[in-house]
Amino acid sequence: MSTKPTGPLVLYVDDERPNRIVFEQSLGMEFNIKVCSDGKSAISVLETEDVAVLITDMRMPEMTGDQLLRIVKERWPGTIRAVITAYSDIEPILESINEGLVARYIVKPWQRDELIQLLRWGTEAWTFGKESAALQRRLLETERLATLGSIAGAVVHDLNQPLAGLVINSDRLLQIAEAAEPLKQLLAGKHLDREDRERVDELSQELAELSRDLHENAVHLRAVTQSLAQFLYHRPAEPTAAPPATDPLPLVRNAIAVCHDIAVRAQGSIAYDGPRSLPKVRMPATELTQVLINLVSNAAQAVLATGQSERRVDVVVHSDAQLVIFEIRDQGVGMSPEVLGRVGTPFFTTRKEGIGLGLAQVQRLVGKSGGSFRIDSTLGRGTTVTFTLPIAQT
């Protein structure tokens, strides 16, 4: 007959009963666990028992996770605090980390191994705190900095693709800029040889598109860095008079242009399949750019990984009365059911050069805007990523 563990107490707070049952059944044989359905009940436990680790959901009625964490930090500062949350809740969690309300967060759907590691670390840090509060503070600060480092990693990930687009387009711009001198000669009425005429033709055909892509990438980079500055320096975001309404089509074309170099290296292609105009969506342009570049880049990388030529990435977009539906289909390497079950988990990646933050970021941004996200994949055949966004009300 098994007995309940008697080690340091772990308190889990979640207003959804199925979540509490799964948490307790999954971890109750290894840790001393109590569960509560709301913040008021959790405070009652804290008032009567010595709680080592508090893990709370953020979205709860009456008392939110953020409110509970603030009370616990003030009244029971030695309790190790963490959060389990959905992707769309990340913004308040980042604020909580920056303010020292929590040391770590776990994104739903959680992995058992990940939670075990968190609880072992948390109970050990709490035990150290019993012997030395200063040591516990140093442990928590180290953990907070590591978490902030992972956030910085996500930002670096989001900057890489538009930076690559800037480099590629600026290199091409330098090449066609060589047509400037022949263009001056042409304007002066001089005869141009065939090579110079080709350069002038390239300039006239590509300059507008290159300039537009360079501008869009630069605007995207500025928006990402401004967002990071708001978080790091507690600068409030500029108030907006109306919800975002973004035309997705230019951003789809920009994502294809940014990832074009990967497709060229794969001897494949990326193409848009959809109408010439689309309804505006309820997502800021910077965030939709991040989503599209991440997904199109992943698809192109999957095609490149096959080592075969003439494989395609299709960006298929259509709409109904309420949603714009995006499908990024690739003829790449595909994923096994095991990999598909973990893809999107922060820091899980199948690429040596990857850091495992792109899809986690995509799911967060889509969820925050009220959309849905799904991945279908077959090993050896390819992957289709589908996400939806609500149509903006105009």
C-alpha positions in Angstrom: 0.0 0.0 0.0 1.5 3.3 -1.1 1.8 6.3 1.3 1.6 9.9 0.5 5.0 11.7 0.5 5.7 13.8 3.5 8.3 16.2 2.1 8.0 19.9 1.6 4.5 21.0 0.7 3.7 21.9 -2.9 0.4 23.9 -3.4 -1.2 24.0 -6.8 -4.0 26.5 -7.5 -6.3 26.2 -10.5 -10.0 26.9 -10.9 -10.4 24.0 -13.4 -11.0 20.7 -11.7 -9.6 18.5 -14.4 -6.3 20.3 -14.3 -6.1 19.8 -10.5 -6.8 16.1 -10.8 -4.2 15.6 -13.5 -1.6 17.6 -11.6 -2.2 15.6 -8.4 -2.3 12.2 -10.0 0.8 12.8 -12.1 3.0 14.1 -9.3 1.3 13.0 -6.1 3.4 9.9 -5.7 6.7 11.9 -5.7 5.7 15.1 -4.0 3.6 16.2 -1.0 0.9 18.1 -2.9 -2.3 20.0 -2.0 -4.6 21.5 -4.6 -6.9 24.5 -4.3 -9.6 25.9 -6.7 -9.1 29.6 -5.9 -6.8 32.2 -4.3 -8.9 32.5 -1.1 -8.5 28.8 -0.4 -4.8 28.9 -1.2 -4.3 31.7 1.4 -6.1 29.6 4.0 -3.6 26.8 3.4 -0.7 29.2 3.6 -2.0 30.6 6.9 -2.0 27.2 8.5 0.8 25.2 6.8 4.4 25.8 5.7 4.2 25.9 1.9 7.5 25.3 0.0 6.3 25.8 -3.5 3.2 27.6 -4.8 2.2 27.0 -8.5 -0.8 29.0 -9.7 -2.8 29.5 -12.9 -3.0 33.1 -13.9 -6.6 33.4 -15.1 -9.0 32.7 -12.2 -12.2 34.3 -11.1 -12.4 36.6 -8.0 -8.7 36.5 -7.3 -6.3 36.3 -10.3 -3.0 34.5 -10.1 -1.2 37.9 -10.2 -3.1 39.1 -7.2 -2.4 35.8 -5.3 1.3 36.0 -6.1 1.6 39.6 -4.8 -0.1 38.6 -1.5 2.2 35.5 -1.1 5.3 37.5 -1.9 4.5 40.1 0.8 3.3 37.6 3.5 5.3 34.5 2.8 8.4 35.6 0.9 10.2 32.3 1.5 7.7 30.4 -0.5 9.0 29.6 -4.0 6.5 30.9 -6.6 5.9 29.7 -10.1 3.1 29.9 -12.7 1.5 27.4 -15.2 -0.2 29.3 -17.9 -1.5 29.4 -21.5 0.4 31.1 -24.3 -1.9 34.1 -24.4 -1.0 34.8 -20.7 2.7 35.4 -21.2 2.7 39.2 -21.0 1.6 39.4 -17.4 3.9 36.5 -16.5 6.9 38.4 -18.0 5.9 41.4 -15.8 5.7 39.1 -12.8 9.2 37.7 -13.5 10.6 41.2 -13.8 9.0 42.3 -10.5 10.2 39.2 -8.7 6.7 37.7 -8.2 7.7 34.4 -9.7 11.0 32.7 -10.5 9.8 30.4 -13.3 6.9 29.7 -15.5 5.6 26.6 -17.3 3.5 26.8 -20.5 0.5 24.6 -21.0 0.3 21.8 -22.1 3.0 21.0 -19.6 5.3 18.0 -19.7 5.6 15.8 -16.6 9.4 15.8 -16.7 9.5 19.6 -16.9 7.3 19.9 -13.8 9.3 17.3 -11.9 12.4 19.3 -12.5 10.7 22.5 -11.4 9.4 21.0 -8.2 12.7 19.5 -7.3 14.4 22.8 -7.9 11.7 24.7 -6.0 11.7 22.4 -2.9 15.5 22.4 -2.7 15.6 26.2 -3.0 13.0 26.5 -0.2 15.0 24.1 2.0 18.1 26.2 1.4 16.1 29.3 2.4 15.4 27.7 5.8 19.1 27.7 6.5 20.0 31.0 4.7 17.6 33.5 3.4 20.5 35.2 1.6 21.4 32.0 -0.2 17.8 31.6 -1.3 17.7 35.1 -2.7 20.8 34.5 -4.7 19.3 31.3 -6.1 16.0 33.0 -7.0 17.9 35.9 -8.7 20.0 33.5 -10.7 16.8 31.7 -11.8 15.1 35.0 -12.7 18.1 36.1 -14.8 18.1 32.7 -16.6 14.4 33.1 -17.4 15.0 36.7 -18.6 17.8 35.3 -20.7 15.4 32.9 -22.3 13.1 35.8 -23.1 16.1 37.6 -24.7 16.7 34.4 -26.7 13.2 34.6 -28.1 13.8 38.2 -29.1 17.0 37.3 -30.8 15.2 34.5 -32.6 12.6 37.0 -33.9 15.3 39.4 -35.1 17.3 36.8 -37.1 15.0 36.4 -40.1 14.3 40.1 -40.8 18.0 40.8 -40.3 18.7 38.1 -42.9 16.3 39.8 -45.2 18.0 43.1 -44.7 21.4 41.6 -45.5 20.1 39.8 -48.6 18.2 42.8 -50.0 21.0 45.2 -49.3 23.5 42.9 -51.0 21.2 42.9 -54.1 20.8 46.6 -53.9 24.5 47.1 -54.0 24.6 44.9 -57.1 22.0 46.8 -59.0 23.4 50.1 -57.8 26.2 49.5 -60.3 23.6 50.5 -62.9 23.7 54.1 -61.7 26.6 55.1 -63.9 25.2 53.5 -67.1 21.9 55.2 -66.2 23.6 58.6 -66.2 25.1 57.8 -69.6 21.7 56.8 -70.9 20.2 60.0 -69.7 23.0 61.9 -71.4 22.1 60.3 -74.7 25.0 57.9 -74.9 24.8 54.4 -76.3 24.9 51.5 -73.8 26.3 48.1 -74.5 24.3 45.0 -73.8 25.7 44.4 -70.3 25.0 48.0 -69.2 21.4 47.8 -70.6 20.8 44.7 -68.6 21.9 46.4 -65.4 19.6 49.4 -66.1 16.7 46.9 -66.7 17.4 45.2 -63.4 17.5 48.5 -61.6 14.1 49.5 -63.0 12.5 46.2 -62.3 13.8 45.5 -58.8 14.4 48.8 -57.1 10.9 49.4 -56.0 10.4 45.9 -54.6 13.8 45.8 -52.9 13.1 49.2 -51.3 9.7 48.1 -50.0 11.2 44.9 -48.5 14.0 46.8 -46.9 11.6 49.3 -45.4 9.2 46.6 -44.1 12.1 44.6 -42.5 13.5 47.8 -40.9 10.0 48.7 -39.5 9.6 45.2 -38.1 13.0 45.3 -36.4 12.3 48.7 -34.9 8.9 47.4 -33.5 10.5 44.3 -32.0 13.2 46.4 -30.2 10.7 48.9 -29.0 8.6 46.0 -27.6 11.7 44.7 -25.8 12.5 48.2 -24.4 9.0 48.5 -23.0 9.5 45.2 -21.1 13.0 45.8 -19.9 12.5 49.4 -18.8 8.9 49.2 -17.7 7.8 51.7 -20.4 4.1 51.5 -21.0 2.9 50.8 -24.5 1.5 53.7 -26.5 -2.3 53.7 -26.1 -4.2 52.9 -29.3 -7.4 54.5 -30.2 -8.7 51.4 -31.9 -8.0 47.6 -32.0 -5.4 46.6 -34.6 -6.5 46.1 -38.2 -3.8 44.8 -40.4 -3.8 43.9 -44.1 -2.1 40.5 -44.1 -1.3 40.3 -47.8 1.8 42.6 -47.8 3.1 40.8 -44.8 2.6 37.4 -46.5 4.6 38.7 -49.5 7.3 40.1 -47.2 7.7 36.8 -45.4 8.1 35.0 -48.7 10.7 37.5 -49.8 12.6 37.2 -46.5 12.7 33.4 -46.8 13.4 33.3 -50.5 17.1 32.7 -50.0 16.4 29.5 -48.1 14.2 28.2 -50.9 16.9 29.1 -53.4 19.5 27.1 -51.4 17.0 24.2 -51.4 16.5 24.5 -55.2 12.8 24.8 -54.3 10.1 27.5 -54.3 7.8 29.5 -52.1 4.5 30.7 -53.6 1.4 32.5 -52.4 -2.0 30.9 -53.2 -4.9 33.1 -52.5 -7.0 36.1 -53.5 -5.6 39.5 -54.5 -7.1 41.1 -51.5 -7.8 39.9 -48.0 -9.9 41.2 -45.1 -7.9 43.0 -42.4 -7.1 40.9 -39.3 -7.1 41.7 -35.6 -3.4 41.4 -35.0 -0.7 44.1 -34.9 1.5 44.1 -38.1 4.7 43.5 -36.2 3.3 40.4 -34.5 1.8 39.0 -37.7 5.1 39.5 -39.4 6.8 37.5 -36.6 4.3 34.7 -37.0 4.5 34.5 -40.8 8.3 34.7 -41.0 8.7 32.0 -38.3 6.3 29.6 -40.1 7.5 30.2 -43.7 11.1 30.0 -42.6 10.5 26.7 -40.8 8.7 25.3 -43.9 11.6 26.4 -46.1 14.1 24.9 -43.7 12.1 21.6 -43.8 12.3 21.6 -47.6 16.0 22.3 -47.5 16.6 19.4 -45.0 15.2 16.9 -47.6 18.3 17.4 -49.8 16.0 17.2 -52.8 15.2 19.8 -55.4 11.9 21.2 -56.8 10.1 20.9 -53.5 7.5 23.5 -52.6 6.3 25.7 -49.8 2.8 27.1 -50.4 1.3 29.9 -48.4 -2.5 29.4 -48.8 -4.8 32.1 -47.5 -8.6 32.4 -47.6 -11.3 33.8 -45.4 -14.9 33.2 -44.3 -17.4 35.6 -42.6 -15.3 35.8 -39.3 -11.8 34.5 -39.9 -8.8 34.7 -42.2 -7.3 31.2 -42.5 -3.6 30.8 -43.2 -2.1 27.5 -44.2 1.7 27.0 -44.7 2.2 23.7 -46.5 5.6 22.3 -47.2 6.9 19.2 -48.9 9.7 18.9 -46.4 11.0 16.2 -44.1 7.8 16.0 -41.9 7.6 15.0 -38.2 7.1 11.7 -36.4 4.1 11.5 -34.0 6.6 11.7 -31.0 8.1 14.9 -32.3 4.8 16.4 -33.3 3.6 15.9 -29.7 6.4 18.1 -28.4 6.8 20.7 -31.1 5.9 24.1 -29.9 7.3 23.4 -26.4 9.8 26.2 -25.5 13.4 25.2 -26.1 12.4 21.9 -28.0 13.9 21.8 -31.4 15.0 19.3 -34.0 17.5 21.6 -35.7 21.1 21.9 -34.5 21.0 25.6 -35.1 17.6 26.1 -33.7 16.8 27.3 -30.1 13.2 26.0 -29.9 11.4 29.3 -29.4 9.9 30.1 -32.7 6.7 28.0 -32.6 6.2 28.7 -28.9 6.2 32.4 -29.8 3.9 31.9 -32.8 1.3 30.0 -30.6 1.5 32.7 -28.0 0.9 35.5 -30.5 -1.9 33.7 -32.3 -3.6 32.8 -29.1 -3.3 36.4 -27.7 -5.1 37.7 -30.8 -8.0 35.2 -30.4 -6.9 32.8 -33.1 -6.4 29.1 -33.3 -3.3 27.1 -34.2 -2.8 23.5 -35.5 0.1 21.4 -37.0 -0.5 18.4 -39.1 2.6 16.4 -40.3 3.6 13.1 -41.8 7.2 11.9 -41.6 8.8 12.0 -45.0 5.9 13.8 -46.7 5.7 17.2 -45.2 3.9 19.5 -42.8 0.9 21.9 -42.9 0.6 24.6 -40.2 -2.8 26.2 -40.0 -3.7 29.3 -38.0 -6.7 31.5 -38.0 -7.1 35.2 -37.0 -10.3 37.1 -36.4 -11.3 39.6 -39.0 -11.0 43.2 -37.7 -14.2 45.1 -37.3 -14.1 48.2 -39.4 
